[in-house]
Amino acid sequence: MNIIQAQEQHLDIARELFREYQTNVAQEDTNQCFQGFEEELAELPGSYSDPKGVIYIAFAGNDPDKIKDAFGCIAIRPRENNPQEAEIKRLFVRPQQRGTGAGTDLLNKAFLFAKSANYSSLFLETTASMQAAKKIYKAHGFQQIPGNDDTIECYRYSFNQDANQD
């Protein structure tokens, strides 16, 4: 498995994975997660641009330009109402690759990026049905926090807790 930071030539691959993510989530839940989604896709990398944002893509092969080899993604952007906090979006692994540790590897990349970009914390939203994702988040030390909607669960990880564990 290879994980790369998406460049301009990889944005179509990112769009395809984001759409698959939407299809998978929409089968289980419909929520605010996809408000402005078409605009987000059209403007990629948009808020996921360097230096404070990123899209990572996981590949089974060695040629990241072939969409058939791509099987996962994760994106990070500054949170709108708190630019010191990174928002994790679009963590997705295609069904045939689930259970391989790919989700954990993508999340680890997100952690490294957020630390290097000097974010103080990570924020994410998920749904009750996304049990495997929630298990990964909790294993990484995310704490559930109050959300704005009954269909969305919010989680936060503070890098300050790293200092407390040393």
N, C-alpha and C positions, 0 to 999 in steps of 0.2 A: 504494500500500500504506500502511496505517495500522497502527501498533502502539500498543495502549493497555494501561494497567494495569487488570487485571480488578477490577471492583467487584462488589458483591453481585448485581446484576442480570445479570452476565456469568458467574456460576459454573456455570450449566447448560451454557453454551458450553464452558467449561473442562473440565467433566466429559466432554462429548462428544469433545473433542479428546484428552483423556487416554485415553479408551476406544479411540479409533482408534489412538493410539500403542501401547497394549497389544496390540491385534489385529495391528498390523504387526510388532511385536517378537516376539510369541508365534508368528507364522508361521515365524520364523527361529530363535529361541532361547527356551528356557524357563529362567528363572533367578530369583534372589532379588529381582529388581527389583520384583516384584509381590506380595511378601509384605505383607499388610495393605492391599492396594490398594483393596478395597471400603470399608474403614474410612476410608482417605484421601479417597476420593471423597465419602463421606457427610459428612465433617467439613470439607470445603473452606469457607473457605481454610485452616483448620487451621494447620499449621506454616509455611504460605506467607503468613501475615498480616504486615501492617506492625507494627513498623517494620523488622524484620530479614528479612522474607520478602515475596515478590511473585509474582504470576502475570501474564505478559504474553500478550496474544492479538493475532495479526496478522489483518487484514481486507483483503479486496480492494476492498470498497466503502466507503461513508461511514457506514453504519449498523451500529455494533458490536452491536446487539441482535438482528441477524438471523444465525442460525447458518449459513445458506448462504453468507454472505460471509466467515466465519471460515475460515482455512486453516492457521494455525500457532500454536504456543504454546511457552513456556518458563517454568519455575518455579524459584524460588530459596528456600532455607530455610537456617537455621543447621544446621550439621552436628552431630549428636547428641553425639558425643564430643569436639568441638572447636568451641565457639560463636564463635570468632574466624574460623572458616573457613565460607564459604558453600558449600552443595551445590547444584549445578545438576541439575535433574530435568526430565524430560518435554519435552526439545527435540524438537519434531515439526513437520513441514511436510507437508501433504497432497500425494500424488504429483503431481497436476496442477500444483502450484506449485513443485516441486523444480527446482533449477537456475536459479532466478531471483534468488538472493542472499537470499532470505527467512530462511534458517537463519542466515546470517552477521549479518543485521540483528537478529534476535532475540537472538543471542549478544552482539552489541554492546550491546544494551539491558541484558542481564544484567550485563555488565562495568560499565556506568555505575551501575547500582543497587548492585552490590557495593562499588564504590568509595565511593559516597555513604553507604552503611551502615557504612563503616569496617571492612570485612572485610580480613583480611591475605592471604587466599588463596581460591581457588576449587577445588572438588573435584568430580569427576564420575565416574560409572561408565558403561561402554558395553560392547557385545559385539563380538566379532571381525567379525561380519557387517555392522556399521554403518559401512561404509567411508566414505561421504560425510560422516557426522558426524565421524568420526575425522580426516578431512582438514581440516575446519573447525577442530577443536580444536587440531590441531598448527599450523595456520597462525596461530592466535591465541597461540601460545607455550605451550600446555599440554605438560607433560612426563609421559610414562608413568611410573607408580610401581607397586611391587608391590601385588597385590591379594590378597584372601582366598580366591578361588575361581578355578578354571581357566577358567570360562566368562565371567567378568567382567574387563574391563580397566579399570584406574583411572588417572585423569589428575589432575594438579594444576597450577594456575597461581598463582604467588606475585606479589603486587603489589610486592614488594621488587625483583623483576627489572626493573620499570618504572624505578625509581630508578637502577639500574645502567646503563640504556640512555641516560640523559640526559647 
